[in-house]
Amino acid sequence: MKIFSVKKAALLLLCIAVLTGCGQKNEVTLPEDLPIELEFASGVGGWASYLTLERDGSFSGFYYSADRGDCGEDYPNGTMYICDFSGRFSDIEKMDEHSYSLTLAELNSKHEVGEEWIENEVKMIAISSRPYGMEDGDEYILYLPDTPMDALNEDFLSWWPGQYGSDAMPETLEGYGLYNIKMGYGFFE
Protein backbone atom coordinates (compact mmCIF):
# COMPACT_ATOMS: atom_id res chain seq x y z
CA MET A 1 0.00 0.00 0.00
CA LYS A 2 1.38 3.41 -0.99
CA ILE A 3 1.24 6.31 1.40
CA PHE A 4 0.68 9.81 -0.01
CA SER A 5 3.43 12.28 0.62
CA VAL A 6 2.57 15.59 2.29
CA LYS A 7 3.10 17.39 -1.04
CA LYS A 8 0.74 15.05 -2.89
CA ALA A 9 -1.89 15.38 -0.16
CA ALA A 10 -1.64 19.21 -0.27
CA LEU A 11 -1.96 19.16 -4.07
CA LEU A 12 -4.99 16.87 -3.84
CA LEU A 13 -6.67 19.18 -1.29
CA LEU A 14 -5.96 22.20 -3.50
CA CYS A 15 -7.54 20.47 -6.51
CA ILE A 16 -10.62 19.54 -4.49
CA ALA A 17 -10.96 23.13 -3.25
CA VAL A 18 -10.76 24.51 -6.79
CA LEU A 19 -13.26 21.99 -8.15
CA THR A 20 -15.77 22.62 -5.36
CA GLY A 21 -15.69 26.39 -5.76
CA CYS A 22 -13.43 27.34 -2.88
CA GLY A 23 -11.62 30.51 -3.83
CA GLN A 24 -14.23 31.73 -6.32
CA LYS A 25 -14.91 35.45 -6.32
CA ASN A 26 -18.01 36.62 -4.48
CA GLU A 27 -21.22 36.98 -6.47
CA VAL A 28 -22.05 40.68 -6.87
CA THR A 29 -25.69 41.67 -6.52
CA LEU A 30 -27.36 44.87 -7.55
CA PRO A 31 -28.50 47.57 -5.07
CA GLU A 32 -30.88 46.71 -2.24
CA ASP A 33 -33.74 48.90 -3.47
CA LEU A 34 -34.35 46.61 -6.45
CA PRO A 35 -36.55 45.29 -8.04
CA ILE A 36 -37.14 48.26 -10.34
CA GLU A 37 -39.36 48.72 -13.37
CA LEU A 38 -37.72 50.23 -16.45
CA GLU A 39 -39.23 51.40 -19.74
CA PHE A 40 -37.78 51.75 -23.24
CA ALA A 41 -40.01 53.92 -25.45
CA SER A 42 -39.82 56.83 -27.85
CA GLY A 43 -42.35 58.97 -26.01
CA VAL A 44 -44.73 59.17 -28.99
CA GLY A 45 -46.70 56.03 -28.08
CA GLY A 46 -47.67 52.97 -30.04
CA TRP A 47 -44.88 50.76 -28.68
CA ALA A 48 -42.78 50.17 -25.56
CA SER A 49 -40.64 47.58 -23.80
CA TYR A 50 -41.02 47.18 -20.03
CA LEU A 51 -38.48 45.33 -17.90
CA THR A 52 -38.52 44.46 -14.18
CA LEU A 53 -34.95 43.96 -12.92
CA GLU A 54 -34.23 41.95 -9.75
CA ARG A 55 -31.18 42.23 -7.44
CA ASP A 56 -29.72 38.94 -8.68
CA GLY A 57 -29.75 40.11 -12.32
CA SER A 58 -32.85 38.17 -13.36
CA PHE A 59 -35.58 40.07 -15.17
CA SER A 60 -38.98 39.74 -16.80
CA GLY A 61 -40.61 42.03 -19.28
CA PHE A 62 -43.12 42.76 -21.97
CA TYR A 63 -42.85 44.46 -25.38
CA TYR A 64 -45.81 45.62 -27.44
CA SER A 65 -46.39 47.49 -30.67
CA ALA A 66 -49.97 48.42 -31.51
CA ASP A 67 -51.33 48.75 -35.05
CA ARG A 68 -54.91 50.03 -34.77
CA GLY A 69 -55.24 50.14 -38.57
CA ASP A 70 -54.69 46.40 -39.04
CA CYS A 71 -58.24 45.22 -38.25
CA GLY A 72 -60.43 42.32 -39.26
CA GLU A 73 -63.87 40.95 -38.57
CA ASP A 74 -62.63 38.96 -35.55
CA TYR A 75 -60.29 41.70 -34.34
CA PRO A 76 -61.93 45.13 -34.86
CA ASN A 77 -59.63 46.72 -32.24
CA GLY A 78 -56.48 46.19 -34.30
CA THR A 79 -53.33 44.11 -34.06
CA MET A 80 -50.76 43.97 -31.28
CA TYR A 81 -47.25 42.60 -31.78
CA ILE A 82 -45.91 41.31 -28.47
CA CYS A 83 -42.99 39.65 -26.77
CA ASP A 84 -43.49 38.37 -23.21
CA PHE A 85 -39.93 37.68 -22.09
CA SER A 86 -37.65 36.82 -19.17
CA GLY A 87 -33.95 36.34 -18.71
CA ARG A 88 -30.86 36.93 -16.66
CA PHE A 89 -27.84 39.20 -16.58
CA SER A 90 -24.56 37.70 -15.37
CA ASP A 91 -21.02 38.95 -14.73
CA ILE A 92 -22.40 41.76 -12.59
CA GLU A 93 -19.57 44.09 -11.61
CA LYS A 94 -19.67 47.40 -9.81
CA MET A 95 -17.81 49.83 -12.08
CA ASP A 96 -17.89 52.88 -9.80
CA GLU A 97 -20.21 54.56 -7.30
CA HIS A 98 -22.78 55.23 -10.05
CA SER A 99 -22.82 52.15 -12.28
CA TYR A 100 -22.67 48.38 -12.74
CA SER A 101 -21.70 46.42 -15.85
CA LEU A 102 -23.94 43.50 -16.83
CA THR A 103 -23.76 40.80 -19.48
CA LEU A 104 -26.94 39.42 -21.02
CA ALA A 105 -26.66 35.69 -20.29
CA GLU A 106 -30.17 34.44 -21.03
CA LEU A 107 -33.27 35.73 -22.83
CA ASN A 108 -36.42 33.64 -23.27
CA SER A 109 -39.84 34.25 -24.78
CA LYS A 110 -43.12 32.89 -23.45
CA HIS A 111 -44.62 32.43 -26.94
CA GLU A 112 -43.34 30.90 -30.19
CA VAL A 113 -42.43 33.43 -32.88
CA GLY A 114 -45.44 33.93 -35.15
CA GLU A 115 -47.96 32.50 -32.68
CA GLU A 116 -51.33 34.28 -33.13
CA TRP A 117 -54.54 34.53 -31.10
CA ILE A 118 -57.46 36.91 -30.53
CA GLU A 119 -57.78 38.59 -27.13
CA ASN A 120 -60.34 41.33 -26.32
CA GLU A 121 -61.04 41.74 -30.05
CA VAL A 122 -57.32 42.40 -30.69
CA LYS A 123 -55.20 40.11 -32.86
CA MET A 124 -52.07 39.23 -30.87
CA ILE A 125 -48.93 38.17 -32.76
CA ALA A 126 -45.82 36.97 -30.92
CA ILE A 127 -42.60 38.36 -32.38
CA SER A 128 -38.91 37.61 -31.83
CA SER A 129 -37.66 36.46 -28.45
CA ARG A 130 -35.46 39.58 -28.39
CA PRO A 131 -37.78 42.52 -27.73
CA TYR A 132 -37.08 46.00 -29.06
CA GLY A 133 -34.35 47.52 -26.93
CA MET A 134 -32.65 44.16 -26.39
CA GLU A 135 -32.63 42.76 -29.93
CA ASP A 136 -28.89 43.18 -30.29
CA GLY A 137 -26.06 43.65 -27.85
CA ASP A 138 -25.08 41.66 -24.78
CA GLU A 139 -23.21 44.31 -22.77
CA TYR A 140 -25.22 46.67 -20.57
CA ILE A 141 -24.59 49.32 -17.93
CA LEU A 142 -27.00 49.94 -15.05
CA TYR A 143 -26.78 53.58 -14.00
CA LEU A 144 -27.90 54.44 -10.47
CA PRO A 145 -29.99 57.43 -9.43
CA ASP A 146 -27.82 60.53 -8.94
CA THR A 147 -25.41 59.60 -11.75
CA PRO A 148 -24.12 62.92 -13.14
CA MET A 149 -25.86 63.63 -16.46
CA ASP A 150 -22.64 64.88 -18.03
CA ALA A 151 -21.14 61.39 -17.51
CA LEU A 152 -23.85 59.72 -19.62
CA ASN A 153 -23.64 58.83 -23.32
CA GLU A 154 -25.70 61.01 -25.72
CA ASP A 155 -27.22 57.95 -27.45
CA PHE A 156 -28.41 56.66 -24.08
CA LEU A 157 -29.82 60.06 -23.09
CA SER A 158 -31.68 60.39 -26.41
CA TRP A 159 -34.13 57.79 -25.01
CA TRP A 160 -34.55 59.60 -21.66
CA PRO A 161 -38.24 60.50 -21.27
CA GLY A 162 -37.43 63.80 -19.51
CA GLN A 163 -35.43 65.19 -22.43
CA TYR A 164 -38.41 67.06 -23.89
CA GLY A 165 -40.12 68.11 -20.66
CA SER A 166 -38.35 71.23 -19.52
CA ASP A 167 -35.61 73.58 -20.62
CA ALA A 168 -33.37 72.83 -17.65
CA MET A 169 -31.76 69.37 -17.62
CA PRO A 170 -31.18 68.07 -14.10
CA GLU A 171 -27.57 67.68 -12.98
CA THR A 172 -28.06 64.02 -12.08
CA LEU A 173 -30.14 61.07 -13.26
CA GLU A 174 -33.36 61.03 -11.24
CA GLY A 175 -33.90 57.26 -11.34
CA TYR A 176 -32.25 54.13 -12.64
CA GLY A 177 -31.21 53.72 -16.28
CA LEU A 178 -30.19 50.60 -18.21
CA TYR A 179 -27.95 51.19 -21.24
CA ASN A 180 -27.64 48.71 -24.14
CA ILE A 181 -24.10 49.69 -25.16
CA LYS A 182 -24.06 48.24 -28.69
CA MET A 183 -27.39 49.72 -29.76
CA GLY A 184 -27.22 52.96 -27.74
CA TYR A 185 -30.67 52.25 -26.26
CA GLY A 186 -31.80 53.40 -22.83
CA PHE A 187 -34.38 51.95 -20.45
CA PHE A 188 -35.44 54.36 -17.69
CA GLU A 189 -37.20 54.09 -14.37
SELOVEX-199432 format. One record per residue: x, y, z of N, C-alpha, C in turn; residue number from 1. Coordinates in steps of 0.1 Angstrom, whole numbers, m for minus. Each point is the difference from the previous one (the first is absolute). Layout:
BEGIN
SITE   npx   npy   npz  capx  capy  capz   cpx   cpy   cpz   i
SITE     X     Y     Z     X     Y     Z     X     Y     Z NUM
...
! end
This chain:
BEGIN
SITE   npx   npy   npz  capx  capy  capz   cpx   cpy   cpz   i
SITE     8   m12     0    m8    12     0     9    12     0   1
SITE    m3    10    m9     8    12    m1    m6    11     9   2
SITE     9     7     6    m5    11     9     3    13    m7   3
SITE   m10     9    m1     2    13    m6    10     8     7   4
SITE     8     7    m7     9    10     6    m8    12     4   5
SITE     6     8     9    m6    13     4    m3     9   m12   6
SITE    10     1   m10    m2     8   m11   m12    m5    m9   7
SITE    m1   m13    m2   m11    m5    m8   m13     2     7   8
SITE     0    m2    13   m13     3     7    m4    15    m1   9
SITE    10     9     1    m3    14    m1    m6     3   m14  10
SITE     7    m6   m10    m5     3   m14   m14    m6    m2  11
SITE    m3   m11     6   m13    m6    m1   m10     9     6  12
SITE     3     5    12   m10     9     7    m2    13    m8  13
SITE    11     5    m6    m2    12    m8    m9    m3   m12  14
SITE     2   m11    m7    m8    m3   m11   m15    m2     4  15
SITE    m3    m6    11   m13    m2     5    m6    14     3  16
SITE     7     9     6    m5    13     4    m3     8   m13  17
SITE     8    m1   m10    m3     7   m13   m12    m6    m7  18
SITE    m1   m13     0   m12    m6    m7   m13     2     8  19
SITE     1     2    13   m13     2     7    m3    15     2  20
SITE     8     9    m6    m4    14     0     7     8    11  21
SITE     8    m6     8     8     7    10     9    10    m7  22
SITE     0    12     4     9    10    m6    m7     8   m12  23
SITE   m13    m3    m3    m6     7   m10    m3    14     5  24
SITE    m1    10    m9    m3    13     4   m15     1     4  25
SITE    m3    10     9   m13     1     5   m10     5   m11  26
SITE   m12    m5     1   m10     4   m10    m5    14     4  27
SITE     1     9   m10    m4    14     2   m15     1    m3  28
SITE    m8     6     9   m14     3    m2    m2    15    m2  29
SITE   m11     3    m6    m4    14    m3    m5     6    13  30
SITE    m2    13     0    m4     8    12   m12    m6     7  31
SITE    m1     3    13   m11    m6     9   m14     5    m4  32
SITE    m1    12    m6   m13     5    m3    m7    m6   m12  33
SITE     7   m10    m6    m6    m7   m12   m10   m10     6  34
SITE   m11    m4    m7    m2     1   m14    m4    14    m5  35
SITE     3     3   m12    m4    13    m6    m7    m3   m14  36
SITE    m9     8    m4    m7    m1   m13     6    11    m9  37
SITE     5    m5   m12     6     9   m10    m8     0   m12  38
SITE     0    11    m8    m7     1   m12     9     5   m12  39
SITE    m2    m6   m11     7     4   m12   m11     4   m10  40
SITE    m1    13    m4   m10     5    m8     5    13    m7  41
SITE    m7     4   m11     4    12    m6    m7    13     5  42
SITE   m11    m3     8    m7    12     5   m12     4    m9  43
SITE    m1    m6   m12   m11     4    m9   m11   m11     0  44
SITE     1   m10     8   m10   m11     1     0   m10   m11  45
SITE    m9   m10     2    m1   m10   m10     9   m13     2  46
SITE    11     2     8     8   m11     3     8     3    13  47
SITE     4   m11     7     9     2    11     5   m14     5  48
SITE    12     0     6     5   m12     7     1     3    15  49
SITE    m6    m9     8     1     2    15     8   m12     5  50
SITE     8     3    10     9   m10     6     1     2    15  51
SITE    m3   m11     8     2     1    14    13    m8     4  52
SITE     9     8     6    14    m5     3     1    m4    15  53
SITE     4   m12     3     2    m4    13    14     1     5  54
SITE     3     0    13    13     1     6    10   m10    m6  55
SITE    m4   m12    m3     9   m11    m4     3     1   m15  56
SITE    m6    10    m7     2     1   m14   m10    m6    m9  57
SITE   m10    m8     6   m10    m5    m8   m10    11    m3  58
SITE    m8    m2   m11   m10    10    m4   m11    m7    m7  59
SITE   m11     7    m1   m12    m4    m8    m5    13    m7  60
SITE    m7    m2   m11    m4    12    m7   m10    m3   m10  61
SITE    m5    11    m7   m10     0   m10     2    11   m10  62
SITE     0    m4   m13     1    10   m11   m14    m1    m7  63
SITE    m4    12    m5   m12     0    m8     1    11   m11  64
SITE    m6    m2   m11    m1    10   m11   m14    m1    m5  65
SITE    m8    10     1   m14     0    m4    m1     6   m14  66
SITE    m9    m7    m8    m3     4   m13   m16     1    m1  67
SITE    m5    11     3   m15     1     0    m6    m1   m14  68
SITE     8     3   m10    m5    m1   m14    m1   m13    m5  69
SITE     6   m10     5     0   m14    m4   m11    m7     7  70
SITE   m12     1    m6   m12    m6     6    m6   m11    m8  71
SITE    m9    m8     6    m7   m10    m8   m14    m2     7  72
SITE    m8    m9    m5   m13    m3     5     1    m5    15  73
SITE    10    m9     2     2    m5    14     8     8     9  74
SITE     7    10    m6     8     9     9    m2    15    m5  75
SITE   m11     5     3    m3    14    m4     8    11     8  76
SITE     7    m4    11     8     9     8    14     0    m5  77
SITE     4    m6   m11    13     1    m5     9   m12     3  78
SITE    13     2    m2    10   m11     1    10     5    10  79
SITE     5    m9     9    10     3     9    11   m11    m2  80
SITE    13     5    m2    12    m8    m1     6     0    14  81
SITE     2   m12     5     5    m1    14    12    m9     2  82
SITE     7     2    11    10   m10     4     0     1    16  83
SITE    m5   m11     5     0    m2    15    13    m8     3  84
SITE     9     6     7    14    m5     1     5     0    14  85
SITE    10    m8     2     7    m1    13    15    m3    m3  86
SITE     9     2    10    14    m4    m2     8     3    12  87
SITE    13     1    m3     9     2    11    13     7    m5  88
SITE     5    10     8    13     6    m2    10    m7     9  89
SITE    12    m2    m5    10    m6     8    12     9     0  90
SITE    11    m4     6    13     7     1    m3    15     5  91
SITE    m8     1    10    m3    13     6    12     5     7  92
SITE     5    12    m4    11     6     7    m3    15     3  93
SITE     4     4    12    m2    14     3    12     7    m7  94
SITE    m3    10    m8    10     7    m8     5    12     8  95
SITE    m9     7     7     3    12     8   m12     3     9  96
SITE     0    11     7   m11     3     9   m14     2    m7  97
SITE     0     1   m13   m12     3    m7    m4   m10   m10  98
SITE     8   m11    m2    m4   m10   m11     5   m14     2  99
SITE    m7    m9    m6     3   m14     0     1    m5   m15 100
SITE     9    m8    m3     0    m7   m14    m7   m13     2 101
SITE    m7    m4   m11    m8   m12     0     1    m7   m14 102
SITE     0   m13     0     0    m7   m13   m13    m8    m1 103
SITE    m6     2   m12   m12    m8    m2     3   m15    m2 104
SITE    m4    m8     9     3   m14     0   m11    m9    m5 105
SITE   m12     5     1   m12    m9    m3   m11     9    m4 106
SITE    m8    m3   m10   m12     7    m4    m9   m10    m6 107
SITE   m12    m1     6   m10   m10    m5   m13     7    m3 108
SITE    m8    m6    m8   m13     6    m4   m11   m11     4 109
SITE   m11     6     5   m11    m9     4    m7    m7   m11 110
SITE    m1     7   m12    m7    m5   m11     9    m3   m12 111
SITE    m4    m9    m9     8    m3   m12    m2    12    m9 112
SITE    11     3    m8     0    10   m10   m11    m3   m10 113
SITE    m9    10    m3   m10    m2   m10   m13    m5     6 114
SITE     0    m4    13   m13    m5     6   m10    11     0 115
SITE   m13    m3    m3   m10    10    m1   m12    m5     8 116
SITE    m8    10     5   m12    m3     7    m8    13     1 117
SITE   m13    m1     3    m9    12     2    m2     2    15 118
SITE     1    12     5    m2     3    14    m6    14     1 119
SITE   m12     1     6    m7    12     1    m2     7   m14 120
SITE    m3    m8   m10    m2     5   m13    12     7    m6 121
SITE    12    m4     4    13     4    m5     7   m12    m4 122
SITE     6     0   m13     8   m11    m5    14     2     7 123
SITE     4   m11     7    13     0     6    10    m8    m8 124
SITE    12     5    m3    10    m7    m8    13     0     8 125
SITE     5   m12     4    13     0     7    11     2   m10 126
SITE    10     9     4    11     3    m9    13    m7     6 127
SITE    11     4    m5    13    m5     5     1    m1    15 128
SITE     9    m9     4     2    m1    14     9    11     6 129
SITE     6     8    m9     7    12     4    m8    12    m2 130
SITE    m6     6    10    m9    11    m1     8    13    m4 131
SITE    m7     9    m6     6    13    m4     7     6    13 132
SITE    12     4    m2     8     5    11    11   m10     4 133
SITE    m3   m13    m3     9   m10     4     4    m9   m12 134
SITE    m5     4   m12     2    m9   m11    14    m2    m5 135
SITE     9     8     4    14    m2    m3     8     6    11 136
SITE    12    m6     3     8     5    11    m1    m9    12 137
SITE    11    m3     6     0    m8    12     6     7    12 138
SITE     6    11    m2     7     8    10    m9    12     4 139
SITE    m2     1    13    m9    11     5     6     7    12 140
SITE    m4    12     3     4     7    12   m13     4     7 141
SITE     0    m2    13   m11     4     8     5    13     8 142
SITE    m6    11    m4     3    13     7    m9     2    12 143
SITE     6     4    11    m8     2    12    m6    15     1 144
SITE   m10     2     8    m5    13     2    12     9     5 145
SITE     0    12    m4    10    10     4    13    m1    m8 146
SITE     0    m8   m11    11     0    m9     0    14    m7 147
SITE    12     6    m1     1    13    m6    m4    m1   m15 148
SITE    m9     9    m5    m5    m1   m14    12     2   m10 149
SITE    10     8     4    11     3    m9     9   m12    m2 150
SITE    m2   m11     8     8   m12    m1    m7   m10    m9 151
SITE   m12     3    m5    m8   m10    m7     1     2   m15 152
SITE    m1   m11    m8     2     0   m14   m12     7    m7 153
SITE     2     8   m10   m11     7    m7   m10    m9    m6 154
SITE     4   m12    m6    m9   m10    m6   m10    m5    11 155
SITE     6    m3    12    m8    m4    11   m10    10     4 156
SITE     4    13     2    m8    11     4   m11     3   m10 157
SITE     2    m3   m13   m10     3   m10   m13    m8     2 158
SITE     1   m10     8   m12    m8     4    m6     4    13 159
SITE     6     9     7    m5     5    13   m13     7    m1 160
SITE   m10    m4     7   m13     6    m2    m1    15     5 161
SITE     9     4     8     0    14     5     7    10    m9 162
SITE     5    m5   m12     8     9    m8    m9    11    m7 163
SITE   m13    m2    m1    m8    10    m7    m9     8    10 164
SITE     1    m4    13    m9     6     9     2    14     4 165
SITE    13     4     3     2    13     5    13     5    m7 166
SITE     3    13     2    12     6    m6    12    m4     8 167
SITE    m1    m1    13    11    m3     9     2   m15     2 168
SITE    11    m5    m5     3   m14     3     6    m2    14 169
SITE    m5   m10     7     5    m1    14    15    m4     0 170
SITE     7     3    10    14    m3     1     3   m15     2 171
SITE   m10    m7     5     2   m15     2   m12    m8    m5 172
SITE     2   m12    m3   m10    m9    m4   m10    m2    12 173
SITE   m13     1    m2   m10     0    11    m4   m14     4 174
SITE     2   m10    m9    m3   m13     4    10   m10    m7 175
SITE    m3   m12     0    10   m10    m6    m1     1   m16 176
SITE    11    m4    m6     0    m1   m15     8   m12    m4 177
SITE    m5    m7   m10     7   m12    m5     4     3   m15 178
SITE    13    m1    m2     6     4   m13     4   m12    m8 179
SITE    m6    m3   m12     5   m10    m9    11     7    m8 180
SITE    12    m4     3    12     7    m6     1    m1   m15 181
SITE    m2   m12    m6     1    m2   m14   m10     9    m8 182
SITE   m12     0     5   m11     6    m8    m2    15     4 183
SITE     6     4    12    m2    14     5   m14     2     5 184
SITE    m7   m11     4   m14     2     5     0     2    15 185
SITE   m10     7     5    m1     2    15   m14    m4     5 186
SITE     0    m8    11   m12    m3     8     1     9    12 187
SITE   m11     6     4     0    10    11   m11    m4    10 188
SITE     2     3    13    m9    m2    10   m11    11     0 189
! end
